[in-house]
Amino acid sequence: MDMNGTVIGFVVAIVILSALASSLVPGLRAARSSVAENLKDDSRTSSSLFLGALSKAILGFQITVTGVLAFVSVMMVLVWIHMKSRDYPFNPDSLLSAQLQIEADRENPSERQRKMSLLKERIMSNPGVEAVAFYEQEGGGAVPINGLGGGSFQIEIEGEVYESEESKPRTRRVIVSEGVESVFGIEPLIGRSMNSLDSFESEPVCAVNKAFADMYWPNEDPIGKRIKTIGSDTKRGFRTVVGVVQNVLPNPMPGEDLVEKGYVKMYIPYSQVEWADIRYLVVKGSGDPLRFAEPMRKALREVDPSQAFNGRMLTLRKLMDRRAIVNDLVFAMFGVFGAASLILGMVGLYAIMSFTTRQRFREFGIRMALGATSREIIVTVIKRGSLLLLIGGVLGMAAGHASAVLLKSAINVHQLPLGYTYPIVAFILILATVFSMGVPAWRASRLQPSKALRVE
């Protein structure tokens, strides 16, 4: 797993600034104070070391740092929740993905097709197996693509003129066998999918998904359109679109690149490409799909004793989890560190407010002796921190917003859920500050004037 320098730098900077604010700065302030001033602190209520302008600045800075970390953490947790809560049009727990390598035979492409048909027939003969399909892409193109993407192909649409190579549209290409719609339960919306009539000698065809049709042919009928991929399939010329199938991926995150993230797809039949190896197959069945693993191995040995499945067979759910493990780790770290920073911030705020409030116990005792009520004492204590909360909270959320914008490209987040983040962070900061100030204020209001005047 690669470590991102931007994320590491952000965390290190926050740690260093927090350490300076919490230890070095008060130490320098104490070192510069005079003995006479310190000896007079006991007789004053507003000029002590911790009640001066510097202590207020430190308290405000602590609120600001807490706001920054809370903002970034809350935002990342919201993004993670949204990613995990997206629905698929199929059940990933009922599909088993296996990796194999039946190489293409350019001299005799029908041999690969024969092996595919025979292997499918043997696997389908097992009770409980409902559908089998072969793919060049892991998971049949139904697993979200994490990271920076890559792997899309340029295409040409017949009848359109392009100013340059860079201006040509792009798509994800998935080479499949017939039966793809049965495996994922994605019946064609228009036209048909791949079938046994699509052979190397027949007219080159393809199907596209709804995302492809919506992007390149909005408000048009895609059936009969002709497209050509630039690359290994170029010599086959233009392929005729014979169907539009449902999207197998859930709705994209706002701002995601639909092409590079694999939402825009075109499907090409294996039977019409002699150069593509058979890399993966997906089996759909009732019950636990892992029970088909041994029958699948037996079937492959019977079809081609020189072949074997590579690695572990995984359900699509496990495959998705494995693909998302880096993102899950990053978001989990933000959540844990965010919660830890909030707790530490609350403890720090409470410690400072408790100390500063205790330094004013004599003042409060005099006020209560002169008729001040408990409510007035609580308001006095909280009022001192309210302005710092307002300033520190605004600065913290603004800095958190800027930090989130800086980090979003580093962790591959395209659009920030700011509409939810701001009110949640504001509520968290208010709750933390009310606790930090409310408890010392309540303690101060419960003092008896005679005891408050004797506090050292």
Buried (B, 14 or more C-beta within 10 A) or exposed (E): EEEBEEBEEBBEEBEEBBEEBBEEBBEEBEEEBEEEEEEEBEEEBEEBBBBBEBBBBBBBBBBBBBBBBBBBBBBBBBBBEEBEEEEBEBEBEBBBBBBBEBEBBEEEBEEBBEBBBBBBEBBBEBEBBEBBBBBBBBBBBBBBBBEEBEEBBBBBBEEEEEEEEEEBBBBBBBBBBBBBBBBBBBEBBBBBBBBEEBEBEEEBBBBBBBBBBBBBBEEEEBBEBBBBBEEEBEEBEBBBBBBBBBBBBBEBBEEBBBBBBBBBBBBBBBBBBBEBBBBBBBBBBEEEBBBBBEBBBEBBEEBEEEBEBEEEBBBBBBBBEEBBEBBBEBBEBBBEBBBEBBEBBBEBBBEBBBBBBBBBBBBBBBBBEEEBEBEBBBBBBBEBBEEBBBBBBBBBBBBBBEBBEBBBEBBBBBEBBBEBBBEBBBEBBEEBBBEBBBBBBBBBBEBEBEEBBEEE
